[in-house]
């Protein structure tokens, strides 16, 4: 039986290690980069608590900047002016390093 070798070294039409198949799928689907931020998003949710996490949801993390979409103007005002920095510090504590250097809050539309 003659099988072709794929670019990643696995045999086409045959069995391949699950790890290589999963890595290829995550890369090709575009999901991979989003998964890198899961720890940051979870740390934010844990830092703010379930109630506020439902109203202030992280949507992007890039170059140390966490973007959070906020559902109401009142929560936006409170986060920007009073509690946002404390939540950033608490999230970094949960991460074990200062990965989140800045949090940008925007009103969800």
C-alpha contacts under 8 A as a table, 3 or more apart, distances in Angstrom:
res1	aa1	res2	aa2	distance
3	X	11	X	6.30
3	X	12	X	6.31
3	X	13	X	6.91
3	X	14	X	7.48
4	X	11	X	5.73
4	X	12	X	5.34
4	X	13	X	7.73
5	X	8	X	7.99
5	X	9	X	5.85
5	X	10	X	5.75
5	X	11	X	4.46
5	X	12	X	5.71
6	X	9	X	5.40
6	X	10	X	5.40
6	X	11	X	5.78
6	X	12	X	5.73
7	X	10	X	7.41
8	X	20	X	7.86
10	X	15	X	7.70
10	X	16	X	5.61
10	X	17	X	7.87
11	X	14	X	5.41
11	X	15	X	6.81
11	X	16	X	6.73
12	X	15	X	7.85
16	X	20	X	7.12
16	X	21	X	6.75
17	X	20	X	5.56
17	X	21	X	6.48
18	X	21	X	5.12
18	X	22	X	5.98
19	X	22	X	5.15
19	X	23	X	6.06
20	X	23	X	5.11
20	X	24	X	6.09
21	X	24	X	5.19
21	X	25	X	6.14
22	X	25	X	5.04
22	X	26	X	6.11
23	X	26	X	5.19
23	X	27	X	6.12
23	X	32	X	7.91
24	X	27	X	5.16
24	X	28	X	5.99
25	X	28	X	5.19
25	X	29	X	5.82
26	X	29	X	5.32
26	X	30	X	6.08
26	X	31	X	5.18
26	X	32	X	4.61
27	X	30	X	5.50
27	X	31	X	6.74
27	X	32	X	5.46
27	X	33	X	7.92
28	X	31	X	7.95
29	X	32	X	7.56
30	X	33	X	6.62
30	X	34	X	7.65
31	X	34	X	5.39
31	X	35	X	6.47
32	X	35	X	5.30
32	X	36	X	6.84
33	X	36	X	5.42
33	X	37	X	7.42
34	X	37	X	5.66
34	X	38	X	7.10
35	X	38	X	5.19
36	X	39	X	7.17
37	X	40	X	5.28
37	X	41	X	6.21
37	X	61	X	6.46
38	X	41	X	5.10
38	X	42	X	6.01
39	X	42	X	5.13
39	X	43	X	6.06
39	X	95	X	7.31
40	X	43	X	5.07
40	X	44	X	6.23
40	X	61	X	7.75
40	X	91	X	7.59
40	X	95	X	7.08
40	X	99	X	8.00
40	X	100	X	7.81
41	X	44	X	5.14
41	X	45	X	6.27
41	X	58	X	6.02
42	X	45	X	5.02
42	X	46	X	6.09
43	X	46	X	5.09
43	X	47	X	5.99
43	X	91	X	4.87
43	X	92	X	7.34
43	X	94	X	5.74
43	X	95	X	6.27
44	X	47	X	5.01
44	X	48	X	6.22
44	X	53	X	7.83
44	X	58	X	7.49
44	X	87	X	7.33
44	X	88	X	7.39
44	X	91	X	5.10
45	X	48	X	5.44
45	X	49	X	5.80
45	X	50	X	6.66
45	X	53	X	5.29
45	X	57	X	7.78
46	X	49	X	5.26
46	X	50	X	7.31
46	X	91	X	7.28
47	X	87	X	5.81
47	X	88	X	7.86
47	X	90	X	5.54
47	X	91	X	5.16
47	X	94	X	7.61
48	X	51	X	7.87
48	X	52	X	5.86
48	X	53	X	5.98
48	X	87	X	6.16
49	X	52	X	5.80
49	X	53	X	5.86
50	X	53	X	5.03
50	X	54	X	6.37
51	X	54	X	5.61
51	X	55	X	7.19
52	X	55	X	5.13
52	X	56	X	5.90
53	X	56	X	5.00
53	X	57	X	5.65
54	X	57	X	6.37
55	X	69	X	7.92
55	X	70	X	5.61
55	X	71	X	5.20
55	X	72	X	7.48
55	X	75	X	7.78
56	X	68	X	6.02
56	X	69	X	5.57
56	X	70	X	4.34
56	X	71	X	6.52
56	X	75	X	7.91
57	X	68	X	5.32
57	X	69	X	5.30
57	X	70	X	6.49
58	X	61	X	7.81
58	X	66	X	6.85
58	X	67	X	5.77
58	X	68	X	4.17
58	X	69	X	6.17
59	X	66	X	7.75
59	X	67	X	5.79
59	X	68	X	5.71
59	X	69	X	6.52
60	X	66	X	5.88
60	X	67	X	5.12
60	X	68	X	7.28
61	X	64	X	6.69
61	X	65	X	5.55
61	X	66	X	4.47
61	X	67	X	6.24
62	X	65	X	5.34
62	X	66	X	6.73
64	X	99	X	5.75
64	X	100	X	4.82
64	X	101	X	5.00
64	X	102	X	6.46
65	X	100	X	6.00
65	X	101	X	5.96
65	X	102	X	4.84
65	X	103	X	5.73
65	X	104	X	7.12
66	X	100	X	6.46
66	X	101	X	7.96
66	X	102	X	6.26
66	X	103	X	4.74
66	X	104	X	6.15
67	X	103	X	5.86
67	X	104	X	4.79
67	X	105	X	5.96
67	X	106	X	7.51
68	X	103	X	7.11
68	X	104	X	6.13
68	X	105	X	4.89
68	X	106	X	6.34
69	X	105	X	6.02
69	X	106	X	5.13
69	X	107	X	5.73
69	X	108	X	5.11
70	X	73	X	7.63
70	X	75	X	6.78
70	X	76	X	5.89
70	X	105	X	6.68
70	X	106	X	5.97
70	X	107	X	4.92
70	X	108	X	5.32
71	X	75	X	7.35
71	X	76	X	7.72
71	X	107	X	6.08
71	X	108	X	5.22
71	X	109	X	7.73
72	X	75	X	5.40
72	X	76	X	6.21
72	X	107	X	6.68
72	X	108	X	7.56
73	X	76	X	4.91
73	X	77	X	6.06
73	X	107	X	6.68
74	X	77	X	5.19
74	X	78	X	6.32
75	X	78	X	5.11
75	X	79	X	6.06
76	X	79	X	5.23
76	X	80	X	6.04
76	X	105	X	6.74
76	X	106	X	7.13
76	X	107	X	6.65
77	X	80	X	5.31
77	X	81	X	5.99
77	X	82	X	7.99
78	X	81	X	5.39
78	X	82	X	5.34
78	X	83	X	6.30
78	X	84	X	7.65
79	X	82	X	5.62
79	X	83	X	4.90
79	X	84	X	4.36
79	X	85	X	7.92
79	X	105	X	7.59
80	X	83	X	7.03
80	X	84	X	5.71
80	X	105	X	6.87
81	X	84	X	7.24
82	X	85	X	7.49
83	X	86	X	5.44
83	X	87	X	6.41
84	X	87	X	5.19
84	X	88	X	6.25
84	X	103	X	7.45
85	X	88	X	4.99
85	X	89	X	6.29
85	X	103	X	7.76
86	X	89	X	5.15
86	X	90	X	6.17
87	X	90	X	4.98
87	X	91	X	6.04
88	X	91	X	5.16
88	X	92	X	6.26
88	X	100	X	6.75
88	X	101	X	7.98
88	X	102	X	7.53
88	X	103	X	6.90
89	X	92	X	5.13
89	X	93	X	6.27
89	X	98	X	7.90
90	X	93	X	5.02
90	X	94	X	6.40
91	X	94	X	5.08
91	X	95	X	6.28
91	X	100	X	7.80
92	X	95	X	4.89
92	X	96	X	6.04
92	X	97	X	5.61
92	X	98	X	5.08
92	X	99	X	6.34
92	X	100	X	6.30
93	X	96	X	5.01
93	X	97	X	6.49
93	X	98	X	7.52
95	X	98	X	7.56
95	X	99	X	7.49
98	X	101	X	6.53
100	X	103	X	7.21
